[in-house]
Amino acid sequence: MPLPQPKNFFVLFLTLAISAAGGGLATLLGLPAGWLMGGALAVTIAAMAGVPVVLPDWLRNVIFVLIGMSMGASVAPDSLALLASWPISLAALAIELVIIVATTGWMLSRVFGLDAGTAYLSSFPGHLSFVMGIAATGVGNSRQIVIIQVIRILMLTIAVPIGATFLPIDHFEVATASAFLSPLQLILLALGCVAVGWIFDRLRIPAGMVLGAMAAATAAKLGGLYSEAMPTPLVIITFVLTGAMIGARFVGITRQEFMAAAKGGLIATAMTVGIVTLMTLAVAQLVDMRFGQIWLGLSPGALEGMGALGIALGYDTAFIAAHHVIRLLMLSFAIPAVVVIIRWQERRSAQQRHN
């Protein structure tokens, strides 16, 4: 095999540097999911401006495994035990997710003419890195998905505090992990994730490497094999790499495509916030709990942001954290299930056209 040309190494380094710079700037500005979102936006802008960006296939597989590991390691060991608590709000959470995905996915498909994969992956409220990992494997148009998802994150940054309370919040701290996986634990976990990811990939499961790695990491954590968190530098590297992977797919995108996705993102996010608010009003009639606390638990924002707001407002942070962890668990199973349905419908339509 011929060795990669130095030019390719330079373009790869440039791509990763742009992603790291964009992610660092977004983090300094306090934007949610800064390393991921900022990196994706920076590389996207560079690609649309004609700057040469690239991400080789071998590095994509590394990113898929890292994404799966990060998602699995973020699952709380006692998250399954929490399913017996707060049955009304958890039922509302499940119903809410179905309504959000169904209505916004339908809207993006019918009103904006997006294909099913793009429309429904864009409609999932959360799990951005997992969604983009699946999109990167060829499901939907990742260029449009990332624009819609990023708009959702930006809008929720404003909508969540307003929806939760009208009181001003000057400052609040986010709890950080105190114990991290050791190098040996990381190596063993990575080997297990690669093995299960390879099996899932061979079985032709959508986004097999991502889903397999996540399944292995989740099973190991819930099984008590480890309880520590992923090292922060590795998580940042994962987000920078994922941002570069997302942005690199914007090469050649037209302004018309961008505007179409942006409009869809604004409407989809407004629909999501409306659905969450209506569902919270319904739950508030059945449980003795403050509206803002329920809203924070049901809102599709980042766990760390919602938990921080809960601390600042004196809400039950266990309630908020449990609902967001369970939401991610629901999405972890719902996303690949919906992708399987989309693939099946596409094959069925292709057979009907052929006949």
C-alpha positions as CSV (number, residue, x, y, z in Angstrom):
1,M,0.0,0.0,0.0
2,P,1.3,3.5,-0.8
3,L,2.0,5.7,2.1
4,P,-0.4,8.7,2.6
5,Q,1.0,11.8,1.0
6,P,2.2,14.6,3.4
7,K,-0.5,16.9,1.9
8,N,-3.2,14.5,3.3
9,F,-1.6,14.7,6.7
10,F,-1.6,18.5,6.6
11,V,-5.3,18.6,5.5
12,L,-6.2,16.2,8.3
13,F,-4.2,18.3,10.8
14,L,-5.9,21.5,9.5
15,T,-9.3,19.9,9.9
16,L,-8.7,18.8,13.4
17,A,-7.2,22.2,14.3
18,I,-10.2,24.0,13.0
19,S,-12.5,21.8,15.0
20,A,-10.5,22.2,18.2
21,A,-10.4,26.0,17.8
22,G,-14.1,26.2,17.1
23,G,-14.9,23.9,20.0
24,G,-12.6,25.8,22.4
25,L,-14.2,29.1,21.4
26,A,-17.7,27.8,21.9
27,T,-16.8,26.4,25.3
28,L,-15.2,29.7,26.4
29,L,-18.5,31.4,25.3
30,G,-20.4,29.0,27.5
31,L,-22.4,27.4,24.7
32,P,-23.9,24.0,25.4
33,A,-22.0,21.0,24.0
34,G,-19.4,23.5,23.1
35,W,-16.6,21.2,22.0
36,L,-18.9,19.2,19.7
37,M,-21.1,22.0,18.4
38,G,-18.4,24.6,18.1
39,G,-16.1,22.1,16.3
40,A,-18.9,21.1,13.9
41,L,-19.8,24.7,13.1
42,A,-16.2,25.7,12.6
43,V,-15.4,22.9,10.2
44,T,-18.7,23.4,8.5
45,I,-18.0,27.1,7.9
46,A,-14.5,26.2,6.6
47,A,-15.9,23.6,4.3
48,M,-18.5,25.9,2.9
49,A,-15.8,28.6,2.4
50,G,-13.8,26.2,0.3
51,V,-11.1,25.4,2.8
52,P,-9.8,21.8,2.2
53,V,-11.1,19.6,5.0
54,V,-11.0,15.8,5.2
55,L,-11.4,12.9,7.6
56,P,-10.2,9.4,6.6
57,D,-12.4,6.3,7.0
58,W,-10.1,4.7,9.5
59,L,-10.4,7.6,11.8
60,R,-14.2,7.5,11.5
61,N,-14.2,4.0,12.9
62,V,-12.1,5.2,15.8
63,I,-14.6,8.0,16.4
64,F,-17.5,5.6,16.3
65,V,-16.0,3.5,19.1
66,L,-15.1,6.6,21.2
67,I,-18.7,7.8,20.8
68,G,-20.1,4.5,21.9
69,M,-17.8,4.3,24.9
70,S,-18.7,7.8,26.0
71,M,-22.4,7.2,25.8
72,G,-22.2,3.9,27.7
73,A,-19.9,5.3,30.3
74,S,-22.3,8.2,31.0
75,V,-25.1,5.8,32.0
76,A,-25.6,5.9,35.8
77,P,-25.2,2.4,37.4
78,D,-28.6,2.8,39.3
79,S,-30.5,4.3,36.3
80,L,-32.5,1.1,35.8
81,A,-33.6,1.1,39.4
82,L,-35.0,4.6,39.0
83,L,-37.6,3.3,36.6
84,A,-39.9,2.5,39.5
85,S,-39.9,6.1,40.7
86,W,-42.1,9.0,39.4
87,P,-44.3,6.8,37.2
88,I,-46.5,9.6,35.9
89,S,-43.7,11.9,34.8
90,L,-41.7,9.0,33.3
91,A,-44.8,7.9,31.3
92,A,-45.2,11.5,30.2
93,L,-41.5,11.5,29.1
94,A,-42.0,8.4,27.0
95,I,-45.2,9.8,25.4
96,E,-43.5,13.1,24.8
97,L,-40.6,11.6,23.0
98,V,-42.9,9.7,20.7
99,I,-45.0,12.8,19.9
100,I,-41.9,15.0,19.3
101,V,-40.2,12.5,17.0
102,A,-43.5,11.7,15.1
103,T,-44.7,15.2,14.6
104,T,-41.4,17.0,13.9
105,G,-40.2,14.2,11.7
106,W,-43.5,14.3,9.8
107,M,-43.3,18.1,9.5
108,L,-39.7,18.0,8.2
109,S,-40.6,15.3,5.7
110,R,-43.9,16.7,4.4
111,V,-43.3,20.5,4.7
112,F,-39.6,20.7,3.8
113,G,-39.4,17.6,1.7
114,L,-36.6,15.9,3.6
115,D,-36.0,12.2,3.2
116,A,-37.2,10.0,6.1
117,G,-33.7,9.3,7.5
118,T,-32.9,13.0,7.6
119,A,-36.3,14.1,8.9
120,Y,-36.5,11.6,11.8
121,L,-32.8,11.8,12.9
122,S,-33.2,15.5,13.0
123,S,-36.3,15.2,15.2
124,F,-34.7,13.2,18.0
125,P,-34.4,15.5,21.0
126,G,-31.0,14.7,22.3
127,H,-28.1,12.2,22.0
128,L,-26.5,14.5,19.3
129,S,-23.2,12.6,19.1
130,F,-25.0,9.2,18.8
131,V,-27.4,10.6,16.1
132,M,-24.5,12.1,14.1
133,G,-22.6,8.8,14.5
134,I,-25.5,7.0,12.8
135,A,-25.9,9.7,10.2
136,A,-22.2,9.4,9.4
137,T,-22.8,5.8,8.5
138,G,-25.1,6.8,5.6
139,V,-28.5,7.2,7.2
140,G,-30.0,10.6,6.1
141,N,-28.2,13.8,5.1
142,S,-25.8,14.6,8.0
143,R,-25.4,18.1,6.6
144,Q,-29.0,19.0,7.2
145,I,-29.3,16.9,10.4
146,V,-26.4,18.8,12.2
147,I,-27.9,22.2,11.2
148,I,-31.3,21.3,12.6
149,Q,-29.8,19.7,15.7
150,V,-27.5,22.6,16.4
151,I,-30.3,25.1,16.1
152,R,-32.3,23.0,18.6
153,I,-29.4,23.2,21.1
154,L,-29.0,26.9,20.6
155,M,-32.7,27.6,21.0
156,L,-33.0,25.4,24.1
157,T,-30.2,27.3,25.7
158,I,-32.6,30.3,25.7
159,A,-35.9,28.5,26.0
160,V,-35.0,26.2,29.0
161,P,-34.3,29.0,31.5
162,I,-37.3,31.0,30.4
163,G,-39.5,28.0,30.5
164,A,-38.3,26.8,33.9
165,T,-38.5,30.1,35.7
166,F,-38.8,33.9,35.3
167,L,-36.2,34.5,38.0
168,P,-32.8,35.7,36.9
169,I,-30.0,33.2,37.4
170,D,-26.5,34.8,37.7
171,H,-24.3,31.8,38.3
172,F,-24.5,28.1,39.0
173,E,-22.0,25.3,39.2
174,V,-22.2,22.0,37.4
175,A,-21.1,18.9,39.4
176,T,-18.1,17.1,37.9
177,A,-17.0,13.5,38.1
178,S,-14.4,12.7,40.9
179,A,-13.2,9.3,39.6
180,F,-12.0,8.4,36.1
181,L,-11.2,5.3,34.3
182,S,-7.5,4.2,34.5
183,P,-5.4,3.6,31.3
184,L,-5.8,-0.2,31.8
185,Q,-9.5,0.1,32.3
186,L,-9.8,2.2,29.1
187,I,-7.8,-0.3,27.1
188,L,-9.9,-3.2,28.3
189,L,-13.1,-1.3,27.8
190,A,-12.0,-0.2,24.3
191,L,-11.2,-3.8,23.3
192,G,-14.6,-4.9,24.4
193,C,-16.3,-2.1,22.6
194,V,-14.4,-2.8,19.4
195,A,-15.3,-6.5,19.6
196,V,-19.0,-6.0,20.1
197,G,-19.0,-3.1,17.5
198,W,-17.4,-5.5,15.0
199,I,-20.0,-8.1,15.7
200,F,-22.9,-5.6,15.3
201,D,-21.3,-4.3,12.1
202,R,-21.1,-7.9,10.7
203,L,-24.7,-8.4,11.6
204,R,-25.5,-5.3,9.5
205,I,-27.1,-3.4,12.4
206,P,-27.4,0.3,11.6
207,A,-24.3,2.2,13.0
208,G,-23.0,-1.1,14.2
209,M,-19.7,0.2,15.6
210,V,-21.4,3.0,17.5
211,L,-24.3,1.0,18.8
212,G,-22.1,-2.0,19.6
213,A,-19.5,0.0,21.5
214,M,-22.3,1.7,23.4
215,A,-23.9,-1.6,24.2
216,A,-20.6,-3.0,25.5
217,A,-19.8,0.0,27.6
218,T,-23.4,0.2,29.0
219,A,-23.5,-3.5,29.9
220,A,-20.1,-3.3,31.6
221,K,-21.2,-0.3,33.7
222,L,-24.6,-1.6,34.6
223,G,-23.0,-5.0,35.4
224,G,-20.7,-3.3,37.9
225,L,-17.4,-3.9,36.1
226,Y,-16.6,-0.2,36.4
227,S,-18.2,2.9,37.9
228,E,-15.7,5.7,36.9
229,A,-16.3,8.3,34.2
230,M,-14.4,8.7,31.0
231,P,-11.3,11.0,31.4
232,T,-12.3,14.6,30.5
233,P,-9.4,15.0,28.0
234,L,-10.6,11.9,26.1
235,V,-14.2,13.1,26.1
236,I,-13.0,16.5,24.7
237,I,-11.0,14.7,22.0
238,T,-14.0,12.6,21.1
239,F,-16.1,15.7,20.7
240,V,-13.4,17.5,18.6
241,L,-13.1,14.4,16.4
242,T,-16.9,14.1,16.1
243,G,-17.2,17.8,15.2
244,A,-14.6,17.4,12.5
245,M,-16.4,14.4,11.2
246,I,-19.7,16.2,11.0
247,G,-18.2,19.4,9.5
248,A,-16.2,17.5,6.9
249,R,-19.5,16.4,5.3
250,F,-20.4,20.0,4.4
251,V,-18.0,20.0,1.5
252,G,-20.0,21.2,-1.5
253,I,-23.2,22.1,0.3
254,T,-25.2,24.8,-1.3
255,R,-26.7,27.9,0.4
256,Q,-30.2,26.7,-0.6
257,E,-29.6,23.4,1.3
258,F,-28.4,25.3,4.4
259,M,-31.4,27.7,4.4
260,A,-33.9,24.9,4.0
261,A,-32.4,23.0,7.0
262,A,-32.2,26.1,9.1
263,K,-35.9,27.0,8.6
264,G,-36.8,23.4,9.4
265,G,-34.7,23.5,12.6
266,L,-36.3,26.6,13.9
267,I,-39.8,25.2,13.4
268,A,-38.9,21.8,14.8
269,T,-37.4,23.3,17.9
270,A,-40.5,25.6,18.5
271,M,-42.7,22.5,18.1
272,T,-40.5,20.6,20.6
273,V,-40.7,23.4,23.2
274,G,-44.5,23.6,22.8
275,I,-44.9,19.9,23.2
276,V,-42.8,19.8,26.4
277,T,-44.7,22.7,27.9
278,L,-48.1,21.1,27.2
279,M,-46.9,17.8,28.6
280,T,-45.6,19.6,31.7
281,L,-49.0,21.3,32.2
282,A,-50.7,17.9,32.1
283,V,-48.3,16.3,34.5
284,A,-48.6,19.2,36.9
285,Q,-52.3,18.5,37.3
286,L,-51.6,15.0,38.5
287,V,-48.6,15.4,40.8
288,D,-47.7,17.7,43.6
289,M,-44.6,19.2,42.1
290,R,-43.5,22.6,41.0
291,F,-44.0,23.4,37.3
292,G,-40.4,24.4,36.8
293,Q,-39.0,21.2,38.2
294,I,-41.2,19.1,35.9
295,W,-40.3,21.2,32.9
296,L,-36.6,20.8,33.6
297,G,-37.1,17.0,33.9
298,L,-39.0,16.7,30.6
299,S,-37.1,19.3,28.6
300,P,-34.8,17.9,25.9
301,G,-31.8,19.9,27.0
302,A,-28.3,18.7,28.2
303,L,-28.3,16.9,31.5
304,E,-25.5,19.1,33.0
305,G,-27.4,22.3,32.1
306,M,-30.7,21.1,33.5
307,G,-29.1,19.8,36.6
308,A,-27.3,23.1,37.1
309,L,-30.6,25.0,36.8
310,G,-32.2,22.6,39.3
311,I,-29.5,23.3,41.8
312,A,-29.8,27.1,41.4
313,L,-33.6,27.0,41.8
314,G,-33.6,24.5,44.7
315,Y,-35.4,21.8,42.7
316,D,-35.0,18.0,43.2
317,T,-31.9,17.4,41.1
318,A,-32.4,13.6,41.5
319,F,-35.7,13.9,39.7
320,I,-34.2,16.0,37.0
321,A,-31.1,13.8,36.5
322,A,-33.1,10.6,36.6
323,H,-35.4,11.7,33.8
324,H,-32.6,12.9,31.6
325,V,-30.6,9.7,32.0
326,I,-33.7,7.7,31.3
327,R,-34.5,9.9,28.3
328,L,-31.0,9.1,26.9
329,L,-31.6,5.4,27.5
330,M,-34.9,5.6,25.7
331,L,-33.3,7.4,22.8
332,S,-30.5,4.8,22.7
333,F,-33.0,2.2,21.9
334,A,-35.5,4.3,19.9
335,I,-32.9,5.8,17.5
336,P,-31.7,2.5,16.0
337,A,-35.2,1.1,16.1
338,V,-36.5,4.0,14.0
339,V,-33.5,3.6,11.6
340,V,-34.4,-0.1,11.1
341,I,-38.0,0.9,10.3
342,I,-36.8,3.6,7.8
343,R,-34.4,1.1,6.1
344,W,-37.2,-1.5,5.8
345,Q,-39.6,1.1,4.3
346,E,-36.9,2.2,1.8
347,R,-36.3,-1.4,0.7
348,R,-40.1,-2.0,0.4
349,S,-40.5,1.1,-1.7
350,A,-37.6,0.1,-3.9
351,Q,-39.1,-3.3,-4.5
352,Q,-42.5,-1.8,-5.3
353,R,-40.9,0.5,-7.9
354,H,-39.0,-2.4,-9.4
355,N,-42.1,-4.5,-9.7
